[in-house]
Amino acid sequence: MNAKTTIDTQTDWAKLARRDDSEIDYSDAPSIMPDIQQMRIRQPNGQVLPVSNTVVEVDADILAWFKTHQSNYQATINQLLRNFMKEHEHDLA
């Protein structure tokens, strides 16, 4: 693996590449249930969508805001993204 270095980051990518996965701190990450592939998001219109276990990086301040303002912040973020998609579905066509 090549070490990634750029001017706009102070991350030592080579040091991170040498670290073992056992050193990763998951204390603030929720546990993933084994049946996550079977989970579905229920929409108000009755439509059921599969849940993806894809990880999306969100800035810490954004996540903190949603967590303090919305009890079901993940569904709220998904709904906002879905609304954005609908508003901009023809922008890239």
PDB file of N, CA, C and O in Angstrom:
ATOM      1  N   MET A   1       0.849  -1.187   0.000  1.00  0.00           N
ATOM      2  CA  MET A   1       0.000   0.000   0.000  1.00  0.00           C
ATOM      3  C   MET A   1       0.885   1.237   0.000  1.00  0.00           C
ATOM      4  O   MET A   1       1.803   1.350   0.812  1.00  0.00           O
ATOM      5  N   ASN A   2       0.613   2.148  -0.897  1.00  0.00           N
ATOM      6  CA  ASN A   2       1.364   3.391  -0.948  1.00  0.00           C
ATOM      7  C   ASN A   2       0.819   4.357   0.086  1.00  0.00           C
ATOM      8  O   ASN A   2      -0.391   4.465   0.287  1.00  0.00           O
ATOM      9  N   ALA A   3       1.733   5.054   0.736  1.00  0.00           N
ATOM     10  CA  ALA A   3       1.311   6.041   1.722  1.00  0.00           C
ATOM     11  C   ALA A   3       0.795   7.266   0.989  1.00  0.00           C
ATOM     12  O   ALA A   3       1.441   7.767   0.069  1.00  0.00           O
ATOM     13  N   LYS A   4      -0.369   7.746   1.399  1.00  0.00           N
ATOM     14  CA  LYS A   4      -0.976   8.917   0.780  1.00  0.00           C
ATOM     15  C   LYS A   4      -0.587  10.153   1.578  1.00  0.00           C
ATOM     16  O   LYS A   4      -0.811  10.214   2.787  1.00  0.00           O
ATOM     17  N   THR A   5      -0.016  11.117   0.914  1.00  0.00           N
ATOM     18  CA  THR A   5       0.298  12.371   1.571  1.00  0.00           C
ATOM     19  C   THR A   5      -0.174  13.509   0.687  1.00  0.00           C
ATOM     20  O   THR A   5       0.019  13.481  -0.528  1.00  0.00           O
ATOM     21  N   THR A   6      -0.782  14.490   1.286  1.00  0.00           N
ATOM     22  CA  THR A   6      -1.219  15.671   0.554  1.00  0.00           C
ATOM     23  C   THR A   6      -0.895  16.890   1.398  1.00  0.00           C
ATOM     24  O   THR A   6      -0.615  16.788   2.592  1.00  0.00           O
ATOM     25  N   ILE A   7      -0.940  18.024   0.763  1.00  0.00           N
ATOM     26  CA  ILE A   7      -0.646  19.269   1.474  1.00  0.00           C
ATOM     27  C   ILE A   7      -1.778  19.652   2.422  1.00  0.00           C
ATOM     28  O   ILE A   7      -1.528  20.249   3.469  1.00  0.00           O
ATOM     29  N   ASP A   8      -3.032  19.313   2.064  1.00  0.00           N
ATOM     30  CA  ASP A   8      -4.172  19.778   2.854  1.00  0.00           C
ATOM     31  C   ASP A   8      -4.540  18.871   4.021  1.00  0.00           C
ATOM     32  O   ASP A   8      -5.628  19.015   4.579  1.00  0.00           O
ATOM     33  N   THR A   9      -3.677  17.951   4.405  1.00  0.00           N
ATOM     34  CA  THR A   9      -3.951  17.115   5.580  1.00  0.00           C
ATOM     35  C   THR A   9      -2.666  16.913   6.365  1.00  0.00           C
ATOM     36  O   THR A   9      -1.569  16.921   5.806  1.00  0.00           O
ATOM     37  N   GLN A  10      -2.820  16.733   7.650  1.00  0.00           N
ATOM     38  CA  GLN A  10      -1.658  16.447   8.491  1.00  0.00           C
ATOM     39  C   GLN A  10      -1.672  14.993   8.931  1.00  0.00           C
ATOM     40  O   GLN A  10      -0.916  14.603   9.820  1.00  0.00           O
ATOM     41  N   THR A  11      -2.520  14.197   8.317  1.00  0.00           N
ATOM     42  CA  THR A  11      -2.633  12.782   8.648  1.00  0.00           C
ATOM     43  C   THR A  11      -1.383  12.046   8.188  1.00  0.00           C
ATOM     44  O   THR A  11      -0.933  12.222   7.056  1.00  0.00           O
ATOM     45  N   ASP A  12      -0.834  11.238   9.051  1.00  0.00           N
ATOM     46  CA  ASP A  12       0.322  10.404   8.704  1.00  0.00           C
ATOM     47  C   ASP A  12      -0.213   9.079   8.177  1.00  0.00           C
ATOM     48  O   ASP A  12      -0.371   8.119   8.932  1.00  0.00           O
ATOM     49  N   TRP A  13      -0.495   9.032   6.858  1.00  0.00           N
ATOM     50  CA  TRP A  13      -1.103   7.865   6.244  1.00  0.00           C
ATOM     51  C   TRP A  13      -0.208   6.637   6.347  1.00  0.00           C
ATOM     52  O   TRP A  13      -0.716   5.525   6.497  1.00  0.00           O
ATOM     53  N   ALA A  14       1.098   6.806   6.273  1.00  0.00           N
ATOM     54  CA  ALA A  14       2.014   5.667   6.372  1.00  0.00           C
ATOM     55  C   ALA A  14       1.924   5.033   7.761  1.00  0.00           C
ATOM     56  O   ALA A  14       1.933   3.809   7.892  1.00  0.00           O
ATOM     57  N   LYS A  15       1.838   5.861   8.783  1.00  0.00           N
ATOM     58  CA  LYS A  15       1.704   5.356  10.156  1.00  0.00           C
ATOM     59  C   LYS A  15       0.384   4.598  10.305  1.00  0.00           C
ATOM     60  O   LYS A  15       0.341   3.527  10.910  1.00  0.00           O
ATOM     61  N   LEU A  16      -0.690   5.162   9.750  1.00  0.00           N
ATOM     62  CA  LEU A  16      -1.985   4.485   9.832  1.00  0.00           C
ATOM     63  C   LEU A  16      -1.973   3.155   9.085  1.00  0.00           C
ATOM     64  O   LEU A  16      -2.580   2.184   9.536  1.00  0.00           O
ATOM     65  N   ALA A  17      -1.294   3.107   7.962  1.00  0.00           N
ATOM     66  CA  ALA A  17      -1.224   1.874   7.169  1.00  0.00           C
ATOM     67  C   ALA A  17      -0.500   0.770   7.936  1.00  0.00           C
ATOM     68  O   ALA A  17      -0.781  -0.409   7.724  1.00  0.00           O
ATOM     69  N   ARG A  18       0.416   1.130   8.812  1.00  0.00           N
ATOM     70  CA  ARG A  18       1.166   0.136   9.588  1.00  0.00           C
ATOM     71  C   ARG A  18       0.395  -0.363  10.812  1.00  0.00           C
ATOM     72  O   ARG A  18       0.758  -1.387  11.391  1.00  0.00           O
ATOM     73  N   ARG A  19      -0.650   0.336  11.209  1.00  0.00           N
ATOM     74  CA  ARG A  19      -1.393  -0.054  12.409  1.00  0.00           C
ATOM     75  C   ARG A  19      -2.220  -1.299  12.156  1.00  0.00           C
ATOM     76  O   ARG A  19      -2.698  -1.541  11.047  1.00  0.00           O
ATOM     77  N   ASP A  20      -2.373  -2.063  13.190  1.00  0.00           N
ATOM     78  CA  ASP A  20      -3.187  -3.273  13.144  1.00  0.00           C
ATOM     79  C   ASP A  20      -4.643  -2.907  13.407  1.00  0.00           C
ATOM     80  O   ASP A  20      -4.922  -1.980  14.167  1.00  0.00           O
ATOM     81  N   ASP A  21      -5.566  -3.623  12.786  1.00  0.00           N
ATOM     82  CA  ASP A  21      -6.989  -3.346  12.982  1.00  0.00           C
ATOM     83  C   ASP A  21      -7.419  -3.457  14.444  1.00  0.00           C
ATOM     84  O   ASP A  21      -8.393  -2.827  14.856  1.00  0.00           O
ATOM     85  N   SER A  22      -6.699  -4.252  15.219  1.00  0.00           N
ATOM     86  CA  SER A  22      -7.054  -4.408  16.633  1.00  0.00           C
ATOM     87  C   SER A  22      -6.854  -3.109  17.422  1.00  0.00           C
ATOM     88  O   SER A  22      -7.356  -2.983  18.539  1.00  0.00           O
ATOM     89  N   GLU A  23      -6.131  -2.152  16.852  1.00  0.00           N
ATOM     90  CA  GLU A  23      -5.887  -0.873  17.515  1.00  0.00           C
ATOM     91  C   GLU A  23      -7.001   0.146  17.264  1.00  0.00           C
ATOM     92  O   GLU A  23      -6.975   1.233  17.842  1.00  0.00           O
ATOM     93  N   ILE A  24      -7.964  -0.179  16.428  1.00  0.00           N
ATOM     94  CA  ILE A  24      -9.044   0.756  16.109  1.00  0.00           C
ATOM     95  C   ILE A  24      -9.991   0.868  17.294  1.00  0.00           C
ATOM     96  O   ILE A  24     -10.426  -0.137  17.857  1.00  0.00           O
ATOM     97  N   ASP A  25     -10.304   2.104  17.664  1.00  0.00           N
ATOM     98  CA  ASP A  25     -11.210   2.365  18.781  1.00  0.00           C
ATOM     99  C   ASP A  25     -12.640   2.473  18.247  1.00  0.00           C
ATOM    100  O   ASP A  25     -12.989   3.443  17.575  1.00  0.00           O
ATOM    101  N   TYR A  26     -13.456   1.474  18.549  1.00  0.00           N
ATOM    102  CA  TYR A  26     -14.850   1.458  18.115  1.00  0.00           C
ATOM    103  C   TYR A  26     -15.802   1.852  19.241  1.00  0.00           C
ATOM    104  O   TYR A  26     -17.004   1.608  19.136  1.00  0.00           O
ATOM    105  N   SER A  27     -15.299   2.449  20.302  1.00  0.00           N
ATOM    106  CA  SER A  27     -16.121   2.715  21.477  1.00  0.00           C
ATOM    107  C   SER A  27     -17.313   3.630  21.187  1.00  0.00           C
ATOM    108  O   SER A  27     -18.338   3.536  21.862  1.00  0.00           O
ATOM    109  N   ASP A  28     -17.193   4.517  20.187  1.00  0.00           N
ATOM    110  CA  ASP A  28     -18.310   5.410  19.890  1.00  0.00           C
ATOM    111  C   ASP A  28     -19.153   4.926  18.716  1.00  0.00           C
ATOM    112  O   ASP A  28     -20.087   5.614  18.305  1.00  0.00           O
ATOM    113  N   ALA A  29     -18.838   3.758  18.172  1.00  0.00           N
ATOM    114  CA  ALA A  29     -19.592   3.215  17.034  1.00  0.00           C
ATOM    115  C   ALA A  29     -20.642   2.227  17.538  1.00  0.00           C
ATOM    116  O   ALA A  29     -20.346   1.377  18.378  1.00  0.00           O
ATOM    117  N   PRO A  30     -21.863   2.339  17.025  1.00  0.00           N
ATOM    118  CA  PRO A  30     -22.886   1.373  17.438  1.00  0.00           C
ATOM    119  C   PRO A  30     -22.560  -0.012  16.889  1.00  0.00           C
ATOM    120  O   PRO A  30     -21.969  -0.140  15.817  1.00  0.00           O
ATOM    121  N   SER A  31     -22.946  -1.034  17.625  1.00  0.00           N
ATOM    122  CA  SER A  31     -22.689  -2.388  17.147  1.00  0.00           C
ATOM    123  C   SER A  31     -23.611  -2.684  15.966  1.00  0.00           C
ATOM    124  O   SER A  31     -24.740  -2.197  15.908  1.00  0.00           O
ATOM    125  N   ILE A  32     -23.118  -3.484  15.033  1.00  0.00           N
ATOM    126  CA  ILE A  32     -23.900  -3.862  13.863  1.00  0.00           C
ATOM    127  C   ILE A  32     -24.509  -5.223  14.138  1.00  0.00           C
ATOM    128  O   ILE A  32     -23.811  -6.187  14.455  1.00  0.00           O
ATOM    129  N   MET A  33     -25.819  -5.280  14.009  1.00  0.00           N
ATOM    130  CA  MET A  33     -26.507  -6.539  14.244  1.00  0.00           C
ATOM    131  C   MET A  33     -26.239  -7.498  13.088  1.00  0.00           C
ATOM    132  O   MET A  33     -26.127  -7.054  11.946  1.00  0.00           O
ATOM    133  N   PRO A  34     -26.133  -8.786  13.348  1.00  0.00           N
ATOM    134  CA  PRO A  34     -25.838  -9.744  12.278  1.00  0.00           C
ATOM    135  C   PRO A  34     -26.900  -9.784  11.189  1.00  0.00           C
ATOM    136  O   PRO A  34     -26.595 -10.160  10.057  1.00  0.00           O
ATOM    137  N   ASP A  35     -28.119  -9.414  11.492  1.00  0.00           N
ATOM    138  CA  ASP A  35     -29.193  -9.482  10.502  1.00  0.00           C
ATOM    139  C   ASP A  35     -29.455  -8.136   9.830  1.00  0.00           C
ATOM    140  O   ASP A  35     -30.577  -7.872   9.399  1.00  0.00           O
ATOM    141  N   ILE A  36     -28.430  -7.279   9.733  1.00  0.00           N
ATOM    142  CA  ILE A  36     -28.622  -5.947   9.169  1.00  0.00           C
ATOM    143  C   ILE A  36     -29.110  -6.001   7.727  1.00  0.00           C
ATOM    144  O   ILE A  36     -29.830  -5.102   7.293  1.00  0.00           O
ATOM    145  N   GLN A  37     -28.736  -7.036   6.972  1.00  0.00           N
ATOM    146  CA  GLN A  37     -29.184  -7.151   5.587  1.00  0.00           C
ATOM    147  C   GLN A  37     -30.699  -7.363   5.500  1.00  0.00           C
ATOM    148  O   GLN A  37     -31.305  -7.084   4.465  1.00  0.00           O
ATOM    149  N   GLN A  38     -31.300  -7.846   6.563  1.00  0.00           N
ATOM    150  CA  GLN A  38     -32.740  -8.098   6.564  1.00  0.00           C
ATOM    151  C   GLN A  38     -33.544  -6.888   7.033  1.00  0.00           C
ATOM    152  O   GLN A  38     -34.772  -6.895   6.947  1.00  0.00           O
ATOM    153  N   MET A  39     -32.870  -5.853   7.526  1.00  0.00           N
ATOM    154  CA  MET A  39     -33.564  -4.679   8.048  1.00  0.00           C
ATOM    155  C   MET A  39     -34.151  -3.864   6.902  1.00  0.00           C
ATOM    156  O   MET A  39     -33.629  -3.882   5.788  1.00  0.00           O
ATOM    157  N   ARG A  40     -35.229  -3.155   7.179  1.00  0.00           N
ATOM    158  CA  ARG A  40     -35.896  -2.315   6.193  1.00  0.00           C
ATOM    159  C   ARG A  40     -36.264  -0.985   6.843  1.00  0.00           C
ATOM    160  O   ARG A  40     -36.556  -0.926   8.037  1.00  0.00           O
ATOM    161  N   ILE A  41     -36.245   0.075   6.047  1.00  0.00           N
ATOM    162  CA  ILE A  41     -36.703   1.377   6.515  1.00  0.00           C
ATOM    163  C   ILE A  41     -38.140   1.535   6.051  1.00  0.00           C
ATOM    164  O   ILE A  41     -38.431   1.395   4.863  1.00  0.00           O
ATOM    165  N   ARG A  42     -39.021   1.820   6.963  1.00  0.00           N
ATOM    166  CA  ARG A  42     -40.430   1.982   6.609  1.00  0.00           C
ATOM    167  C   ARG A  42     -40.720   3.462   6.386  1.00  0.00           C
ATOM    168  O   ARG A  42     -40.519   4.294   7.271  1.00  0.00           O
ATOM    169  N   GLN A  43     -41.188   3.761   5.207  1.00  0.00           N
ATOM    170  CA  GLN A  43     -41.499   5.127   4.821  1.00  0.00           C
ATOM    171  C   GLN A  43     -42.953   5.450   5.166  1.00  0.00           C
ATOM    172  O   GLN A  43     -43.779   4.542   5.246  1.00  0.00           O
ATOM    173  N   PRO A  44     -43.276   6.727   5.370  1.00  0.00           N
ATOM    174  CA  PRO A  44     -44.657   7.106   5.697  1.00  0.00           C
ATOM    175  C   PRO A  44     -45.665   6.656   4.636  1.00  0.00           C
ATOM    176  O   PRO A  44     -46.822   6.392   4.963  1.00  0.00           O
ATOM    177  N   ASN A  45     -45.248   6.567   3.384  1.00  0.00           N
ATOM    178  CA  ASN A  45     -46.178   6.163   2.322  1.00  0.00           C
ATOM    179  C   ASN A  45     -46.317   4.642   2.228  1.00  0.00           C
ATOM    180  O   ASN A  45     -46.970   4.141   1.313  1.00  0.00           O
ATOM    181  N   GLY A  46     -45.720   3.911   3.150  1.00  0.00           N
ATOM    182  CA  GLY A  46     -45.827   2.459   3.174  1.00  0.00           C
ATOM    183  C   GLY A  46     -44.759   1.741   2.389  1.00  0.00           C
ATOM    184  O   GLY A  46     -44.655   0.517   2.462  1.00  0.00           O
ATOM    185  N   GLN A  47     -43.957   2.483   1.633  1.00  0.00           N
ATOM    186  CA  GLN A  47     -42.876   1.870   0.866  1.00  0.00           C
ATOM    187  C   GLN A  47     -41.801   1.361   1.822  1.00  0.00           C
ATOM    188  O   GLN A  47     -41.457   2.042   2.788  1.00  0.00           O
ATOM    189  N   VAL A  48     -41.277   0.178   1.560  1.00  0.00           N
ATOM    190  CA  VAL A  48     -40.229  -0.407   2.401  1.00  0.00           C
ATOM    191  C   VAL A  48     -38.951  -0.468   1.586  1.00  0.00           C
ATOM    192  O   VAL A  48     -38.933  -1.029   0.490  1.00  0.00           O
ATOM    193  N   LEU A  49     -37.878   0.111   2.119  1.00  0.00           N
ATOM    194  CA  LEU A  49     -36.600   0.139   1.424  1.00  0.00           C
ATOM    195  C   LEU A  49     -35.571  -0.692   2.185  1.00  0.00           C
ATOM    196  O   LEU A  49     -35.556  -0.676   3.416  1.00  0.00           O
ATOM    197  N   PRO A  50     -34.708  -1.420   1.466  1.00  0.00           N
ATOM    198  CA  PRO A  50     -33.651  -2.169   2.155  1.00  0.00           C
ATOM    199  C   PRO A  50     -32.630  -1.207   2.766  1.00  0.00           C
ATOM    200  O   PRO A  50     -32.415  -0.109   2.253  1.00  0.00           O
ATOM    201  N   VAL A  51     -32.014  -1.626   3.851  1.00  0.00           N
ATOM    202  CA  VAL A  51     -30.989  -0.836   4.520  1.00  0.00           C
ATOM    203  C   VAL A  51     -29.634  -1.300   4.011  1.00  0.00           C
ATOM    204  O   VAL A  51     -29.372  -2.501   3.938  1.00  0.00           O
ATOM    205  N   SER A  52     -28.785  -0.367   3.663  1.00  0.00           N
ATOM    206  CA  SER A  52     -27.430  -0.686   3.218  1.00  0.00           C
ATOM    207  C   SER A  52     -26.484  -0.509   4.394  1.00  0.00           C
ATOM    208  O   SER A  52     -26.669   0.397   5.207  1.00  0.00           O
ATOM    209  N   ASN A  53     -25.489  -1.349   4.493  1.00  0.00           N
ATOM    210  CA  ASN A  53     -24.527  -1.209   5.583  1.00  0.00           C
ATOM    211  C   ASN A  53     -23.297  -0.436   5.127  1.00  0.00           C
ATOM    212  O   ASN A  53     -22.211  -0.609   5.679  1.00  0.00           O
ATOM    213  N   THR A  54     -23.467   0.417   4.119  1.00  0.00           N
ATOM    214  CA  THR A  54     -22.406   1.281   3.631  1.00  0.00           C
ATOM    215  C   THR A  54     -22.107   2.345   4.677  1.00  0.00           C
ATOM    216  O   THR A  54     -23.020   2.896   5.292  1.00  0.00           O
ATOM    217  N   VAL A  55     -20.845   2.627   4.872  1.00  0.00           N
ATOM    218  CA  VAL A  55     -20.442   3.646   5.830  1.00  0.00           C
ATOM    219  C   VAL A  55     -20.286   4.972   5.093  1.00  0.00           C
ATOM    220  O   VAL A  55     -19.603   5.049   4.072  1.00  0.00           O
ATOM    221  N   VAL A  56     -20.921   6.004   5.615  1.00  0.00           N
ATOM    222  CA  VAL A  56     -20.808   7.349   5.059  1.00  0.00           C
ATOM    223  C   VAL A  56     -20.206   8.234   6.132  1.00  0.00           C
ATOM    224  O   VAL A  56     -20.707   8.289   7.255  1.00  0.00           O
ATOM    225  N   GLU A  57     -19.137   8.925   5.789  1.00  0.00           N
ATOM    226  CA  GLU A  57     -18.510   9.815   6.753  1.00  0.00           C
ATOM    227  C   GLU A  57     -19.285  11.126   6.812  1.00  0.00           C
ATOM    228  O   GLU A  57     -19.544  11.754   5.785  1.00  0.00           O
ATOM    229  N   VAL A  58     -19.651  11.526   8.017  1.00  0.00           N
ATOM    230  CA  VAL A  58     -20.389  12.761   8.250  1.00  0.00           C
ATOM    231  C   VAL A  58     -19.559  13.596   9.212  1.00  0.00           C
ATOM    232  O   VAL A  58     -19.016  13.077  10.187  1.00  0.00           O
ATOM    233  N   ASP A  59     -19.464  14.885   8.934  1.00  0.00           N
ATOM    234  CA  ASP A  59     -18.719  15.763   9.829  1.00  0.00           C
ATOM    235  C   ASP A  59     -19.293  15.675  11.238  1.00  0.00           C
ATOM    236  O   ASP A  59     -20.508  15.586  11.420  1.00  0.00           O
ATOM    237  N   ALA A  60     -18.418  15.701  12.224  1.00  0.00           N
ATOM    238  CA  ALA A  60     -18.813  15.504  13.620  1.00  0.00           C
ATOM    239  C   ALA A  60     -19.838  16.525  14.086  1.00  0.00           C
ATOM    240  O   ALA A  60     -20.766  16.176  14.815  1.00  0.00           O
ATOM    241  N   ASP A  61     -19.686  17.795  13.674  1.00  0.00           N
ATOM    242  CA  ASP A  61     -20.634  18.815  14.121  1.00  0.00           C
ATOM    243  C   ASP A  61     -22.024  18.587  13.536  1.00  0.00           C
ATOM    244  O   ASP A  61     -23.024  18.870  14.196  1.00  0.00           O
ATOM    245  N   ILE A  62     -22.100  18.083  12.314  1.00  0.00           N
ATOM    246  CA  ILE A  62     -23.392  17.793  11.692  1.00  0.00           C
ATOM    247  C   ILE A  62     -24.076  16.647  12.430  1.00  0.00           C
ATOM    248  O   ILE A  62     -25.259  16.732  12.758  1.00  0.00           O
ATOM    249  N   LEU A  63     -23.331  15.579  12.688  1.00  0.00           N
ATOM    250  CA  LEU A  63     -23.897  14.437  13.392  1.00  0.00           C
ATOM    251  C   LEU A  63     -24.342  14.831  14.796  1.00  0.00           C
ATOM    252  O   LEU A  63     -25.417  14.427  15.238  1.00  0.00           O
ATOM    253  N   ALA A  64     -23.535  15.609  15.494  1.00  0.00           N
ATOM    254  CA  ALA A  64     -23.893  16.051  16.845  1.00  0.00           C
ATOM    255  C   ALA A  64     -25.183  16.868  16.828  1.00  0.00           C
ATOM    256  O   ALA A  64     -26.029  16.720  17.711  1.00  0.00           O
ATOM    257  N   TRP A  65     -25.333  17.735  15.815  1.00  0.00           N
ATOM    258  CA  TRP A  65     -26.550  18.549  15.722  1.00  0.00           C
ATOM    259  C   TRP A  65     -27.768  17.668  15.544  1.00  0.00           C
ATOM    260  O   TRP A  65     -28.770  17.848  16.235  1.00  0.00           O
ATOM    261  N   PHE A  66     -27.694  16.706  14.615  1.00  0.00           N
ATOM    262  CA  PHE A  66     -28.835  15.821  14.384  1.00  0.00           C
ATOM    263  C   PHE A  66     -29.146  14.988  15.626  1.00  0.00           C
ATOM    264  O   PHE A  66     -30.314  14.785  15.958  1.00  0.00           O
ATOM    265  N   LYS A  67     -28.120  14.508  16.308  1.00  0.00           N
ATOM    266  CA  LYS A  67     -28.353  13.690  17.501  1.00  0.00           C
ATOM    267  C   LYS A  67     -29.033  14.487  18.610  1.00  0.00           C
ATOM    268  O   LYS A  67     -29.831  13.930  19.365  1.00  0.00           O
ATOM    269  N   THR A  68     -28.733  15.780  18.721  1.00  0.00           N
ATOM    270  CA  THR A  68     -29.338  16.582  19.789  1.00  0.00           C
ATOM    271  C   THR A  68     -30.706  17.131  19.398  1.00  0.00           C
ATOM    272  O   THR A  68     -31.487  17.506  20.272  1.00  0.00           O
ATOM    273  N   HIS A  69     -31.015  17.185  18.094  1.00  0.00           N
ATOM    274  CA  HIS A  69     -32.281  17.762  17.647  1.00  0.00           C
ATOM    275  C   HIS A  69     -33.297  16.740  17.153  1.00  0.00           C
ATOM    276  O   HIS A  69     -34.476  17.066  17.015  1.00  0.00           O
ATOM    277  N   GLN A  70     -32.874  15.542  16.892  1.00  0.00           N
ATOM    278  CA  GLN A  70     -33.776  14.524  16.343  1.00  0.00           C
ATOM    279  C   GLN A  70     -33.562  13.207  17.078  1.00  0.00           C
ATOM    280  O   GLN A  70     -32.432  12.725  17.163  1.00  0.00           O
ATOM    281  N   SER A  71     -34.627  12.620  17.609  1.00  0.00           N
ATOM    282  CA  SER A  71     -34.478  11.341  18.300  1.00  0.00           C
ATOM    283  C   SER A  71     -34.168  10.217  17.311  1.00  0.00           C
ATOM    284  O   SER A  71     -33.435   9.284  17.639  1.00  0.00           O
ATOM    285  N   ASN A  72     -34.719  10.304  16.115  1.00  0.00           N
ATOM    286  CA  ASN A  72     -34.459   9.298  15.087  1.00  0.00           C
ATOM    287  C   ASN A  72     -33.636   9.961  13.986  1.00  0.00           C
ATOM    288  O   ASN A  72     -34.080  10.077  12.844  1.00  0.00           O
ATOM    289  N   TYR A  73     -32.417  10.398  14.355  1.00  0.00           N
ATOM    290  CA  TYR A  73     -31.610  11.228  13.468  1.00  0.00           C
ATOM    291  C   TYR A  73     -31.223  10.522  12.172  1.00  0.00           C
ATOM    292  O   TYR A  73     -31.106  11.179  11.137  1.00  0.00           O
ATOM    293  N   GLN A  74     -31.020   9.203  12.195  1.00  0.00           N
ATOM    294  CA  GLN A  74     -30.628   8.501  10.972  1.00  0.00           C
ATOM    295  C   GLN A  74     -31.744   8.544   9.935  1.00  0.00           C
ATOM    296  O   GLN A  74     -31.486   8.772   8.753  1.00  0.00           O
ATOM    297  N   ALA A  75     -32.968   8.329  10.365  1.00  0.00           N
ATOM    298  CA  ALA A  75     -34.108   8.399   9.440  1.00  0.00           C
ATOM    299  C   ALA A  75     -34.288   9.825   8.921  1.00  0.00           C
ATOM    300  O   ALA A  75     -34.637  10.025   7.758  1.00  0.00           O
ATOM    301  N   THR A  76     -34.049  10.809   9.780  1.00  0.00           N
ATOM    302  CA  THR A  76     -34.178  12.203   9.356  1.00  0.00           C
ATOM    303  C   THR A  76     -33.134  12.546   8.298  1.00  0.00           C
ATOM    304  O   THR A  76     -33.453  13.189   7.298  1.00  0.00           O
ATOM    305  N   ILE A  77     -31.893  12.122   8.511  1.00  0.00           N
ATOM    306  CA  ILE A  77     -30.836  12.362   7.526  1.00  0.00           C
ATOM    307  C   ILE A  77     -31.190  11.684   6.210  1.00  0.00           C
ATOM    308  O   ILE A  77     -31.031  12.277   5.143  1.00  0.00           O
ATOM    309  N   ASN A  78     -31.667  10.452   6.278  1.00  0.00           N
ATOM    310  CA  ASN A  78     -32.070   9.744   5.054  1.00  0.00           C
ATOM    311  C   ASN A  78     -33.185  10.477   4.332  1.00  0.00           C
ATOM    312  O   ASN A  78     -33.158  10.590   3.107  1.00  0.00           O
ATOM    313  N   GLN A  79     -34.170  10.978   5.076  1.00  0.00           N
ATOM    314  CA  GLN A  79     -35.283  11.684   4.448  1.00  0.00           C
ATOM    315  C   GLN A  79     -34.814  12.983   3.794  1.00  0.00           C
ATOM    316  O   GLN A  79     -35.268  13.324   2.702  1.00  0.00           O
ATOM    317  N   LEU A  80     -33.916  13.701   4.448  1.00  0.00           N
ATOM    318  CA  LEU A  80     -33.378  14.924   3.854  1.00  0.00           C
ATOM    319  C   LEU A  80     -32.606  14.619   2.566  1.00  0.00           C
ATOM    320  O   LEU A  80     -32.734  15.342   1.578  1.00  0.00           O
ATOM    321  N   LEU A  81     -31.813  13.558   2.580  1.00  0.00           N
ATOM    322  CA  LEU A  81     -31.088  13.161   1.372  1.00  0.00           C
ATOM    323  C   LEU A  81     -32.050  12.737   0.266  1.00  0.00           C
ATOM    324  O   LEU A  81     -31.834  13.050  -0.905  1.00  0.00           O
ATOM    325  N   ARG A  82     -33.108  12.028   0.638  1.00  0.00           N
ATOM    326  CA  ARG A  82     -34.111  11.599  -0.349  1.00  0.00           C
ATOM    327  C   ARG A  82     -34.814  12.815  -0.957  1.00  0.00           C
ATOM    328  O   ARG A  82     -35.041  12.855  -2.167  1.00  0.00           O
ATOM    329  N   ASN A  83     -35.158  13.797  -0.139  1.00  0.00           N
ATOM    330  CA  ASN A  83     -35.777  15.025  -0.643  1.00  0.00           C
ATOM    331  C   ASN A  83     -34.837  15.753  -1.599  1.00  0.00           C
ATOM    332  O   ASN A  83     -35.263  16.257  -2.638  1.00  0.00           O
ATOM    333  N   PHE A  84     -33.561  15.804  -1.240  1.00  0.00           N
ATOM    334  CA  PHE A  84     -32.572  16.448  -2.105  1.00  0.00           C
ATOM    335  C   PHE A  84     -32.484  15.721  -3.448  1.00  0.00           C
ATOM    336  O   PHE A  84     -32.417  16.356  -4.500  1.00  0.00           O
ATOM    337  N   MET A  85     -32.485  14.385  -3.406  1.00  0.00           N
ATOM    338  CA  MET A  85     -32.447  13.603  -4.643  1.00  0.00           C
ATOM    339  C   MET A  85     -33.631  13.939  -5.538  1.00  0.00           C
ATOM    340  O   MET A  85     -33.472  14.138  -6.742  1.00  0.00           O
ATOM    341  N   LYS A  86     -34.817  14.002  -4.946  1.00  0.00           N
ATOM    342  CA  LYS A  86     -36.024  14.298  -5.728  1.00  0.00           C
ATOM    343  C   LYS A  86     -35.960  15.689  -6.344  1.00  0.00           C
ATOM    344  O   LYS A  86     -36.367  15.880  -7.490  1.00  0.00           O
ATOM    345  N   GLU A  87     -35.455  16.655  -5.593  1.00  0.00           N
ATOM    346  CA  GLU A  87     -35.368  18.024  -6.087  1.00  0.00           C
ATOM    347  C   GLU A  87     -34.344  18.168  -7.209  1.00  0.00           C
ATOM    348  O   GLU A  87     -34.470  19.048  -8.061  1.00  0.00           O
ATOM    349  N   HIS A  88     -33.336  17.307  -7.209  1.00  0.00           N
ATOM    350  CA  HIS A  88     -32.225  17.453  -8.153  1.00  0.00           C
ATOM    351  C   HIS A  88     -32.088  16.269  -9.113  1.00  0.00           C
ATOM    352  O   HIS A  88     -31.031  16.093  -9.720  1.00  0.00           O
ATOM    353  N   GLU A  89     -33.121  15.467  -9.260  1.00  0.00           N
ATOM    354  CA  GLU A  89     -32.997  14.259 -10.083  1.00  0.00           C
ATOM    355  C   GLU A  89     -32.726  14.561 -11.558  1.00  0.00           C
ATOM    356  O   GLU A  89     -32.181  13.715 -12.267  1.00  0.00           O
ATOM    357  N   HIS A  90     -33.095  15.744 -12.025  1.00  0.00           N
ATOM    358  CA  HIS A  90     -32.866  16.075 -13.440  1.00  0.00           C
ATOM    359  C   HIS A  90     -31.618  16.930 -13.647  1.00  0.00           C
ATOM    360  O   HIS A  90     -31.264  17.240 -14.785  1.00  0.00           O
ATOM    361  N   ASP A  91     -30.951  17.314 -12.562  1.00  0.00           N
ATOM    362  CA  ASP A  91     -29.768  18.170 -12.673  1.00  0.00           C
ATOM    363  C   ASP A  91     -28.617  17.491 -13.406  1.00  0.00           C
ATOM    364  O   ASP A  91     -27.885  18.143 -14.150  1.00  0.00           O
ATOM    365  N   LEU A  92     -28.453  16.196 -13.202  1.00  0.00           N
ATOM    366  CA  LEU A  92     -27.318  15.481 -13.791  1.00  0.00           C
ATOM    367  C   LEU A  92     -27.682  14.768 -15.083  1.00  0.00           C
ATOM    368  O   LEU A  92     -26.817  14.162 -15.715  1.00  0.00           O
ATOM    369  N   ALA A  93     -28.931  14.829 -15.481  1.00  0.00           N
ATOM    370  CA  ALA A  93     -29.362  14.115 -16.688  1.00  0.00           C
ATOM    371  C   ALA A  93     -28.878  14.793 -17.948  1.00  0.00           C
ATOM    372  O   ALA A  93     -29.155  14.318 -19.050  1.00  0.00           O
TER     373      ALA A  93
END
